[in-house]
């Protein structure tokens, strides 16, 4: 079999091994996929060791996406735009292709799985870190009417606005700067839920038809999705679909086949997160 792995710290709760096992069964690929815990200063050594054992590719998760970007000898356009890498493909020992499948996964989940078209819509993107950055270009490619980037630290949102303005109508500000406006799609790309917190969103940004999308997920509704529900948003979506879609994109990069994701998403949802 060909060997693949997900690498991160922590890694024990990763769902990537089960997702890729289901994909491999479905597409009849002879491959094995494991989880590797790297020490915080041991990312590169762990990648090299895996390559030496004959590994063909890796998924990279927190906190190593920037290191993976730096380690790549070639980058896809979307990894270049995201300045972060979540997928590595090894072609011999000296060629490491770095890709970022997160943003594509997000738009795929919104449009194909949730049946919400992005063209012509108003979008509020919450956050200006790595997760938000990776989403911007894939979102703009689908021609939303506005993409507003809101962040606790306004300057970081402004930097992203300047960087991506050539690709569409991009705004930036603090959360409160968008008070009084409502959006069709509100995406939480902050890490606030990890601390069980919520950015200080103004009321009124959700309408009844709004899609509230959290890149995070958990057994319970996230604080962001609970707030959206209280504010009357009708569509509440967590990050499970995005997780499975990014895995499918990585699988495609490695194997040349894109697996069916619907059943896998259902299985993960039914097993609890
Ligand atoms: P990631 O790779 O997950 O995007 P990151 O690059 O560290 O991680 O970015 C974290 C994002 O979550 C940032 O937008 C951060 O806001 P700041 O730029 O102001 O730090 C946001 N964030 C994290 N905790 C938050 C909180 N409690 N309230 C609001 N925003 C928060």
Boltz pocket constraint, residues with backbone or C-beta under 6 A from the ligand:
constraints:
  - pocket:
      binder: B
      contacts: [[A, 126], [A, 127], [A, 128], [A, 129], [A, 130], [A, 131], [A, 132], [A, 151], [A, 152], [A, 153], [A, 154], [A, 156], [A, 189], [A, 190], [A, 191], [A, 192], [A, 195], [A, 197], [A, 198], [A, 199], [A, 200]]
      max_distance: 6.0
